[in-house]
Amino acid sequence: MYKTVSIVGAGLAGCEAALQLAKKGFRVTLYDAKPKVLLSTYSFPSFAELVCNNSLAPNSSDTALGLLVSELKVMGSELIAAAELCRIDDDKYFAVDKKKFSKTISQKLMESGVTIINETITTMPEDEIVILASGPLTNEVLIKDVSKKYGVNGYHFADASSVIVDITSVDLNNSNISRITDDLFAVNIPQEVFSVFCRMLKDFSAHSTSHGSKEIEFEKCLSLERLAVKGDAVLSETRFHHPYQEGNCLLLRRENGLEKGYIMVGCMTTLCYSDQRSAFSILPGFNKVKILKYGRMHRNTFFNSPEILDCFYKVRNDNLYIIGQLSGTDGYAPAIAGGLVAALRIIKGEGIRPFPRETMIGGLAYYISNKEVIDYQPMCASFSLLKGSKTLDYYENSMKALKEYKKTL
């Protein structure tokens, strides 16, 4: 068995793999540009930073992401265990204090004996086993190096991060704003206000020059203004429908348990700052809102993974693993799942069985390795990935399959 592993990238996927491997006695070297290089997308010098929002999944296992998190708990995910210690008060979503979570993971890495090298990697390390988990902002030189070596296509698309506001500048006494918990507020947007809001987004988008070109359109990563152009109903259904109330609803969730910043959930935009202020200020209670962090566009990158990866995120006939966003999984929990699967394959060796496709972990692993996929695009957790009839109890079948699977490990 190999005992030395190099991991490029200390995001969620890379950190999960590093902690799993270190726990089993592997010598792990983790490369990351932080804190020497802190790109505009990031806020903290620490690792495993949640960039776009602070929710890992709905709390309910009846949802695809909720089921995935339940599976990760069963499989002993290090990051999910850490997230449990950093939760904030939200009865519907598994949301965490982002700064505390990042610091907790960084501390666990140091305590586990992982060697951390702070530098930007442009060529693959020449080590026994390498895990590439460098995420959506991977150095372009490194992308070309991997593409050329393995003959795999790499793609880019643009992703937008949500606006964060100062909660003390929001009129929480407005009749349209409900306190769900101390960490979460729901803002009801009357239809007449929502119609004006959509029209403003369309008008601003028409003269905006801030959009980045996109080769691939991925619905979950479209900005508010792009969705508004598709139609008011599309914007409403995609970003402003939540279980807390009927109609158009905006959620304000605490961005950091110790600070006054609250994320406008789903409000990802690339409009110029003045247009963002104008559009959001018409929402109920937002006429004097102070924006702490504006929405911005950043690049996402992924490989056409079915060309080269197997169901363990491993390049076929090679000792390179590609996990996280680069593999084409989208979202926090799917990234953690990729790190867990790759680490288990390294720990257990060639004899390990693939994760059962009745599980979300197995469904994602099958998707990234399925050679029959024609138009490969990023995939989050989805019940469509699971094997079996739609009439079956997904949670019950998943837990049963995982119980049997763990007996083989």
C-alpha positions in Angstrom: 0.0 0.0 0.0 1.2 3.5 -0.8 1.8 5.6 2.3 2.6 9.0 0.8 0.0 11.2 -0.8 0.2 14.8 -2.1 -3.0 16.8 -2.3 -3.3 20.0 -4.4 -5.9 22.3 -2.9 -7.2 22.8 0.6 -10.9 23.3 -0.1 -13.6 21.0 1.1 -12.7 18.0 -1.1 -9.0 18.3 -0.4 -9.4 18.7 3.3 -11.8 15.8 3.7 -9.3 13.5 1.8 -6.3 14.8 3.8 -8.0 14.2 7.2 -9.3 10.7 6.2 -5.8 9.7 5.0 -3.9 11.2 7.9 -6.2 9.4 10.4 -5.1 6.1 8.8 -1.4 6.9 9.1 -0.7 8.2 5.6 2.0 10.9 5.2 0.0 13.7 3.6 1.4 16.8 2.0 -1.3 19.5 1.3 -0.5 22.3 -1.2 -2.5 25.5 -1.2 -1.8 29.1 -2.2 -3.3 30.4 1.1 -2.4 32.5 2.9 0.4 33.7 0.6 -2.1 34.3 -2.2 -5.7 35.3 -1.2 -7.8 35.7 -4.3 -10.7 38.2 -4.3 -13.2 35.4 -4.0 -11.9 34.3 -0.6 -12.2 36.1 2.7 -10.2 34.0 5.1 -6.5 32.9 5.2 -7.7 29.5 6.6 -8.7 26.4 4.6 -12.0 24.8 3.7 -13.7 28.1 3.2 -17.3 28.2 2.2 -17.4 30.9 -0.5 -20.9 31.4 -1.9 -23.1 30.7 1.2 -23.0 28.9 4.5 -25.6 26.2 4.1 -24.4 22.6 3.4 -27.9 21.2 2.8 -31.5 21.2 3.9 -31.9 19.4 7.3 -34.3 17.0 5.8 -33.1 13.6 4.4 -36.1 13.8 2.1 -34.1 16.2 -0.1 -31.2 15.1 -2.3 -28.5 17.1 -0.5 -30.0 16.3 2.9 -29.7 12.6 2.0 -26.1 13.0 0.9 -25.2 14.7 4.2 -26.9 11.8 6.1 -24.8 9.4 4.1 -21.6 11.3 4.8 -22.3 11.2 8.6 -22.7 7.4 8.4 -19.4 7.1 6.5 -17.6 9.2 9.1 -16.9 12.4 7.2 -14.4 14.5 9.0 -15.8 17.8 7.6 -19.4 17.0 8.4 -18.4 16.2 12.0 -16.6 19.6 12.2 -19.6 21.3 10.6 -21.9 19.9 13.4 -19.7 21.8 15.9 -20.0 25.0 14.0 -23.8 25.1 13.3 -25.8 28.2 13.6 -29.5 28.3 14.5 -31.6 27.3 11.4 -34.2 24.6 11.7 -34.6 24.1 8.0 -30.9 24.2 6.8 -27.6 22.7 7.9 -25.9 26.1 8.1 -22.6 26.9 9.8 -20.5 29.8 11.0 -18.1 30.0 8.0 -15.2 31.5 9.9 -15.4 29.1 12.8 -15.7 26.1 10.4 -12.7 27.2 8.3 -10.6 27.7 11.4 -11.7 24.4 12.9 -10.7 22.4 9.8 -7.3 24.2 9.6 -6.7 23.4 13.2 -7.6 19.7 12.6 -5.2 19.5 9.7 -2.3 20.8 11.8 -3.2 18.5 14.7 -3.4 15.5 12.4 0.2 15.9 11.2 -0.6 17.0 7.6 2.3 18.8 6.0 1.1 22.1 4.6 3.0 23.9 1.9 1.8 27.4 1.0 2.5 27.9 -2.7 0.7 28.0 -6.0 1.1 24.7 -8.0 1.4 25.0 -11.8 2.6 21.4 -12.6 1.5 18.1 -11.0 3.7 17.0 -8.1 5.7 13.9 -9.0 4.7 11.8 -6.0 3.4 8.3 -5.5 -0.2 9.4 -5.4 -1.6 12.8 -6.2 -5.1 14.2 -5.5 -6.0 17.2 -7.5 -8.6 19.2 -5.5 -7.6 22.8 -6.4 -11.2 23.9 -7.1 -12.9 26.3 -9.5 -10.0 28.8 -9.6 -7.3 26.4 -10.5 -4.3 27.9 -12.1 -4.7 27.9 -15.9 -1.2 26.5 -16.4 -2.0 23.5 -14.2 -5.3 22.9 -16.1 -3.4 22.8 -19.4 -0.8 20.5 -17.9 -3.4 18.0 -16.8 -5.4 18.3 -20.1 -2.3 17.7 -22.2 -1.0 14.8 -20.1 -4.2 12.9 -19.9 -5.9 14.0 -23.1 -9.0 15.4 -21.3 -11.0 18.5 -22.1 -11.3 21.2 -19.5 -14.2 23.7 -19.4 -14.9 27.0 -17.7 -18.1 28.7 -16.7 -18.8 31.7 -14.6 -20.2 31.6 -11.1 -21.6 34.4 -9.0 -21.4 34.8 -5.3 -24.2 36.2 -3.1 -24.6 39.7 -1.6 -24.0 40.0 2.2 -25.7 42.8 4.1 -25.4 44.5 7.5 -28.4 43.1 9.4 -28.5 46.2 11.6 -29.2 48.3 8.5 -32.3 46.3 7.6 -35.6 47.4 9.1 -36.5 44.1 10.9 -39.7 45.7 12.2 -41.1 45.8 8.7 -44.3 43.8 8.5 -43.0 41.7 5.6 -40.0 40.5 7.6 -40.3 37.4 9.9 -37.7 36.2 12.4 -37.3 32.5 11.9 -34.4 32.2 14.4 -31.8 34.6 15.6 -29.7 33.4 12.6 -32.4 33.5 10.0 -35.0 36.0 8.7 -37.6 35.5 5.9 -38.5 38.6 3.8 -41.9 38.4 2.0 -41.7 40.3 -1.3 -45.1 41.4 -2.4 -45.8 40.6 -6.1 -45.9 44.3 -7.1 -42.5 44.9 -5.5 -41.1 41.7 -7.0 -42.3 42.8 -10.5 -40.4 46.1 -10.2 -37.4 44.3 -8.8 -37.3 41.9 -11.8 -37.7 44.8 -14.3 -34.8 46.7 -12.7 -32.6 43.6 -13.0 -33.5 43.3 -16.7 -32.9 47.0 -17.3 -29.6 47.0 -15.5 -28.5 43.8 -17.2 -29.2 45.3 -20.6 -26.5 48.0 -20.1 -24.1 46.1 -17.8 -20.6 45.4 -19.1 -19.6 43.3 -16.1 -20.7 39.9 -17.3 -18.0 37.4 -18.1 -18.4 35.2 -21.2 -19.6 31.7 -20.5 -19.1 28.7 -22.7 -21.6 26.6 -20.6 -24.9 27.7 -19.0 -25.5 26.0 -15.7 -28.8 27.0 -14.1 -27.6 26.9 -10.5 -24.8 29.3 -11.3 -26.8 31.9 -13.3 -26.9 35.4 -11.8 -30.2 37.0 -10.8 -30.2 39.2 -13.8 -29.7 36.3 -16.2 -32.6 34.5 -14.6 -34.8 37.7 -14.7 -34.2 37.9 -18.5 -35.6 34.3 -18.7 -38.7 35.5 -17.0 -40.1 36.7 -13.7 -41.6 33.2 -13.0 -38.2 31.6 -13.6 -36.5 33.9 -11.2 -39.2 33.4 -8.6 -39.2 29.6 -8.8 -35.4 29.3 -8.9 -34.3 31.7 -6.2 -37.2 33.0 -4.2 -39.3 29.9 -3.2 -38.5 28.7 0.3 -40.4 26.5 2.8 -40.8 29.2 5.4 -43.7 31.0 3.6 -45.7 31.0 0.4 -45.0 33.5 -2.4 -41.8 35.2 -3.2 -39.5 34.9 -0.2 -35.9 36.1 0.4 -33.9 34.5 3.1 -31.3 36.4 5.2 -29.0 33.9 6.9 -26.2 34.8 9.3 -22.9 34.7 7.3 -20.8 34.4 10.5 -22.1 33.5 13.9 -20.0 36.3 15.5 -20.6 39.1 13.0 -23.5 41.2 11.8 -23.2 40.1 8.2 -26.2 38.2 6.7 -26.2 36.4 3.3 -29.0 37.2 0.9 -29.5 33.6 0.0 -29.6 32.9 -3.7 -28.9 36.6 -4.6 -25.9 36.0 -6.8 -25.3 38.9 -9.2 -22.7 40.5 -11.4 -24.2 43.9 -11.7 -22.1 47.0 -10.9 -22.2 48.1 -7.3 -24.5 51.1 -7.8 -27.0 48.9 -9.7 -26.9 46.3 -6.9 -27.7 49.0 -4.3 -30.6 50.4 -6.4 -32.2 47.0 -7.0 -32.0 45.6 -3.5 -33.0 48.9 -1.8 -36.6 48.5 -3.0 -37.1 45.3 -1.1 -39.2 45.5 2.1 -37.1 46.9 4.9 -34.1 47.5 2.7 -34.4 51.2 1.9 -31.4 52.0 4.0 -29.5 48.7 3.6 -25.8 48.6 3.9 -24.0 46.1 1.7 -21.0 44.6 3.3 -20.0 42.4 0.3 -21.3 42.9 -3.2 -22.1 40.0 -5.6 -19.3 39.2 -8.0 -18.5 36.9 -10.9 -15.8 34.3 -10.5 -14.6 31.5 -12.7 -15.4 27.8 -12.3 -13.5 25.0 -13.9 -14.2 21.3 -14.5 -12.9 18.5 -16.6 -14.9 16.1 -18.8 -14.4 13.5 -16.2 -16.0 10.5 -17.8 -13.2 10.6 -20.4 -10.6 9.6 -17.8 -12.1 9.0 -14.3 -13.4 5.8 -12.7 -16.0 5.7 -9.9 -13.4 6.5 -7.3 -12.5 9.8 -8.9 -9.3 8.1 -10.0 -7.7 8.6 -13.5 -7.9 5.1 -15.1 -4.5 3.4 -15.1 -2.9 6.2 -13.1 -2.4 7.3 -9.5 -4.0 10.7 -10.0 -7.4 11.5 -8.4 -9.5 14.5 -9.4 -12.1 15.6 -6.8 -14.3 18.5 -6.0 -15.5 21.0 -8.6 -12.8 19.9 -11.0 -14.4 16.5 -11.3 -17.7 18.1 -12.2 -19.5 17.7 -8.9 -21.2 20.9 -7.8 -21.8 22.0 -4.2 -20.3 21.7 -0.8 -21.5 18.2 0.2 -20.7 16.7 -3.2 -17.2 18.0 -2.9 -16.8 16.4 0.5 -18.2 13.1 -0.9 -15.5 13.1 -3.6 -12.8 13.6 -1.0 -14.2 10.8 1.1 -14.5 8.3 -1.8 -11.0 9.0 -3.1 -9.4 8.6 0.3 -11.2 5.3 0.9 -9.9 4.0 -2.4 -6.4 4.9 -1.5 -6.8 3.4 2.0 -8.4 0.2 1.0 -6.7 -0.3 -2.4 -7.9 -2.1 -5.6 -10.1 -4.5 -3.8 -12.6 -1.9 -2.6 -16.1 -2.2 -4.1 -17.8 0.9 -5.7 -20.3 2.7 -3.6 -23.8 1.3 -4.2 -25.8 3.4 -6.6 -28.8 3.3 -4.3 -26.7 5.9 -2.4 -26.2 9.6 -3.3 -22.4 9.1 -2.8 -22.5 6.2 -5.3 -24.8 8.1 -7.7 -22.4 11.0 -8.0 -19.4 8.7 -8.3 -21.2 6.9 -11.1 -22.1 10.1 -12.9 -18.6 11.5 -13.0 -17.3 8.2 -14.5 -20.2 7.2 -16.8 -18.7 7.1 -20.3 -22.2 7.1 -21.8 -22.8 10.7 -20.7 -22.8 12.8 -23.8 -23.1 16.4 -22.7 -21.2 16.3 -19.4 -22.0 19.3 -17.1 -21.6 19.9 -13.4 -24.0 17.9 -11.2 -25.2 18.5 -7.7 -26.9 15.9 -5.6 -30.1 14.8 -7.3 -32.5 11.9 -6.8 -32.2 11.2 -10.6 -28.7 9.8 -9.8 -30.1 7.0 -7.7 -30.7 3.5 -9.0 -34.1 2.1 -8.5 -37.8 3.0 -8.7 -38.9 6.5 -7.8 -41.6 5.0 -5.6 -39.0 3.6 -3.2 -38.0 5.2 0.1 -34.7 6.8 -0.9 -33.4 7.3 2.7 -34.4 3.7 3.8 -32.7 2.2 0.7 -29.6 4.3 1.0 -29.1 3.5 4.7 -29.6 -0.2 4.0 -27.2 -0.1 1.2 -24.6 1.8 3.2 -24.9 -0.6 6.1 -24.1 -3.6 3.8 -21.4 -1.7 2.1 -19.6 -0.8 5.3 -19.3 -4.6 6.1 -17.1 -4.9 3.0 -14.6 -2.3 4.1 
